[in-house]
Amino acid sequence: MELENINENTIKIKMTFDDLRDRGINLSEFLTNQDAVEELFYDISSELDISDKFIESDVVSFQVRPNSKGIDLMVRGEKVNMEDLDLPSDPEEFTKALENMIKSRAENGDLPENVDLNKAADMLFGGINESDIDNIPIEEEEEKDLPEYTYFTLKFRNIDDAVNMAKNINQSVEESELYKYLDKYYMTILQNQKLMGPKLVKSIHSQMLEFGQDERVTRETLTEYGQPLIEYDALDILRQM
């Protein structure tokens, strides 16, 4: 575990998969549970001697960035000076000024884009801590319209790249298969995005692209013309190699 000071308000805590395992943390759950992120930070703050780092901050935000070796936990503290906001007293002008402020904060990465106006106002003015940011409703298409399952295919230059990915991606998937086709290695990944959520599915996909590349060859082509090497639980089996 390593600590890096980004600036006077922001730090980066680098944790490997071993660091997470030593603390009994399941990465899949960790990426979707904001409470677990905060609990981890406060547990390790004394270990890293940063207990007083954000003591004067009005809001503290957390962001988890997965990588091939583990995660980067970005922690940012911020003070909010209400006297400097200079918001108008007229209700319509106040609403417009508030919308502009929230838009500006979203562009700076302090708030999600298209965040619900009322929820964001509550957060900015004390009703919600910034640490609860993941619970703020976003105006987006209903996830209920998503298909339950989705799959993608990755191509690897050699079997070592596939093994390397399996050992570095400590994430569970619904199913995975390994094929050899035209002297290249292909892995199909099946995910339940209704269960895991589309954001986590995309995050896992992005991590895997560090080791292989997206391929348009379909599973049907691989099953018909390719050579099946591992037909079930390919990721788990490769991790043991």
Secondary structure in CASP SS format (residue, H / E / C, confidence):
PFRMAT SS
TARGET T0000
AUTHOR 0000-0000-0000
METHOD secondary structure of the structure
MODEL  1
M C 1.00
E E 1.00
L E 1.00
E E 1.00
N E 1.00
I C 1.00
N C 1.00
E C 1.00
N C 1.00
T E 1.00
I E 1.00
K E 1.00
I E 1.00
K E 1.00
M E 1.00
T E 1.00
F H 1.00
D H 1.00
D H 1.00
L H 1.00
R H 1.00
D H 1.00
R C 1.00
G C 1.00
I C 1.00
N C 1.00
L H 1.00
S H 1.00
E H 1.00
F H 1.00
L H 1.00
T H 1.00
N C 1.00
Q H 1.00
D H 1.00
A H 1.00
V H 1.00
E H 1.00
E H 1.00
L H 1.00
F H 1.00
Y H 1.00
D H 1.00
I H 1.00
S H 1.00
S C 1.00
E C 1.00
L C 1.00
D C 1.00
I C 1.00
S C 1.00
D C 1.00
K C 1.00
F C 1.00
I C 1.00
E C 1.00
S C 1.00
D C 1.00
V E 1.00
V E 1.00
S E 1.00
F E 1.00
Q E 1.00
V E 1.00
R E 1.00
P E 1.00
N C 1.00
S C 1.00
K C 1.00
G E 1.00
I E 1.00
D E 1.00
L E 1.00
M E 1.00
V E 1.00
R E 1.00
G E 1.00
E E 1.00
K C 1.00
V C 1.00
N C 1.00
M H 1.00
E H 1.00
D H 1.00
L C 1.00
D C 1.00
L C 1.00
P C 1.00
S C 1.00
D C 1.00
P H 1.00
E H 1.00
E H 1.00
F H 1.00
T H 1.00
K H 1.00
A H 1.00
L H 1.00
E H 1.00
N H 1.00
M H 1.00
I H 1.00
K H 1.00
S H 1.00
R H 1.00
A H 1.00
E H 1.00
N C 1.00
G C 1.00
D C 1.00
L C 1.00
P C 1.00
E C 1.00
N C 1.00
V E 1.00
D C 1.00
L H 1.00
N H 1.00
K H 1.00
A H 1.00
A H 1.00
D H 1.00
M H 1.00
L H 1.00
F C 1.00
G C 1.00
G C 1.00
I C 1.00
N C 1.00
E H 1.00
S H 1.00
D H 1.00
I H 1.00
D H 1.00
N H 1.00
I C 1.00
P C 1.00
I E 1.00
E C 1.00
E C 1.00
E C 1.00
E C 1.00
E H 1.00
K H 1.00
D H 1.00
L C 1.00
P C 1.00
E C 1.00
Y E 1.00
T E 1.00
Y E 1.00
F E 1.00
T E 1.00
L E 1.00
K E 1.00
F E 1.00
R C 1.00
N C 1.00
I H 1.00
D H 1.00
D H 1.00
A H 1.00
V H 1.00
N H 1.00
M H 1.00
A H 1.00
K H 1.00
N H 1.00
I C 1.00
N C 1.00
Q C 1.00
S C 1.00
V C 1.00
E C 1.00
E E 1.00
S E 1.00
E E 1.00
L E 1.00
Y E 1.00
K E 1.00
Y E 1.00
L C 1.00
D C 1.00
K E 1.00
Y E 1.00
Y E 1.00
M E 1.00
T E 1.00
I E 1.00
L E 1.00
Q E 1.00
N E 1.00
Q H 1.00
K H 1.00
L H 1.00
M H 1.00
G C 1.00
P H 1.00
K H 1.00
L H 1.00
V H 1.00
K H 1.00
S H 1.00
I H 1.00
H H 1.00
S H 1.00
Q H 1.00
M H 1.00
L C 1.00
E C 1.00
F C 1.00
G C 1.00
Q E 1.00
D E 1.00
E C 1.00
R C 1.00
V C 1.00
T C 1.00
R H 1.00
E H 1.00
T H 1.00
L H 1.00
T H 1.00
E H 1.00
Y H 1.00
G C 1.00
Q E 1.00
P E 1.00
L E 1.00
I E 1.00
E C 1.00
Y C 1.00
D C 1.00
A H 1.00
L H 1.00
D H 1.00
I H 1.00
L H 1.00
R H 1.00
Q C 1.00
M C 1.00
END
